[in-house]
Amino acid sequence: MGGGGALDAMNKSLKQNRAMLNSGSGFEKRKNSFYSSNKSKKWTFKKATPEQLQRINDKMVELRKADIRRKALVLVLSGLISIMLIWAALTFFGF
């Protein structure tokens, strides 16, 4: 039967490719050992008082407002600079 050499080469290539595949030993073993060691730990977190939560909320609102002001200032300044550059280019080239 013809083509036996090609089939043999195909089988050898498939066997070599399977041998080169990573068996998942590295990442999977490290991941499983990490998660299995933490199952016995019990985490305890402190409860925040309503006053602490209110202070955190006020601080976040203050930071958000400052960020909005900063972004608005950058937007206005970049718009003014862009308009000035366009105006300068138009007057310089005489359009």
PyMOL commands that set and color helices and strands:
alter all, ss='L'
color gray80, all
select helices_A, chain A and resi 4-20+25-37+50-93
alter helices_A, ss='H'
color red, helices_A
deselect
rebuild
show_as cartoon
